[in-house]
Amino acid sequence: MLQLVTNQAAEKKIYPVDEVLSDHYGLIEGFIKSHKIRNLAESTVKKEKYFLVEWFEEQGFQGRPLYVWEAMEQNSGRKIIVDYGQSLLQSEITTHTIRSYLGILRRFFSYVLEHPLIMISPTQAVRIQDKYGVLLSQPVSEFDMPRYVYEGERMGLPMDPENLYEFYSVLRENYLGRRSEPIKERNYAMAVLAGESGLRVNELLHLEVDKDLFFESKKLQTREAKAAKGSGKRSRVTLFTPLARDTLKFYIGHGRRSLVLSSTPWVFPSKTGKKLAYASAQSALKEMIKVARANNFSVSMDLSWHWFRRFFATRFIERFPGKTAVLLELLGHMSPNTVHRYIRHSKAWIDGQIQAVLEGAETWPYIGN
């Protein structure tokens, strides 16, 4: 069992450099491990780890990085972020990039506030403020995040596929809140499952707890499909990712149990226990979009439930570019041409791929005349 060691005096002390560096990088590693548990793309994990390590080193002085708790100190930490934000604006980089950088920092600092512990042994931990005498706070305010016109709308995208997890994060913080309501838990769980499994909204509404969710084998199935059109009404198995499983476990054990008093088979029932109506699902999504937009998250009101299916296809093929046949099966389509119409890369992703090709071209052999 983990034991918590406290220092009531909370005085600042001098510790060996190696120990301090271990504490600093240990907090970053803890944050990165949480990414892996949530099944984030490996490219995202590497990008955020690289950014955090580099950022703290760049902000450091006297040959050592800025320490996490220094960046989160109430007064000096806030000044560091303000100065950094100003430097980003002066560098004339895109607002999308500025939001990305500040977003990584804000998520990391939020993680530290929720897990403000430093391991001093495999079974013992001490609070950061007790060891280093620093009162932690979130230095990155939501008001630091610049607003911008969403360029993806010009491409017909209501939201960048790679920002799906940020969308979920905004909803957890501002839609669910600390005292979430059963209906909001249901709506949020629907959004997570839609993006993580690629199910159509009609398939989501027909899911049954005892027949379609397989937590042990980490799979879920749908038996509804598209009825008499398209692929036909046939069952298929699709992904049941760690994020989806954890979200559904919490929702079923809390929100769903409070939502209906009578017995119902549906995973996402109405307040009366009946299968949720399509119109109600649409209203729920619009409500979540409005909350996200009100909290400075760039998403178009044109975001529909079917877009989560497109996001699933896009993110899957970006992670596994050679697995089109697998994606075809997961989506329940018969033709690869249909699947390719679902894949909608963002401009930022395309620009990144172009840059990678340009950099790779520098190593191509040159054959002279």
Summary of the structure (lengths in Angstrom):
residues: 369
radius of gyration: 23.1
end to end distance: 71.5
largest distance: 81.0
contacts: 1050
relative contact order: 0.10
helix: 57%
strand: 8%
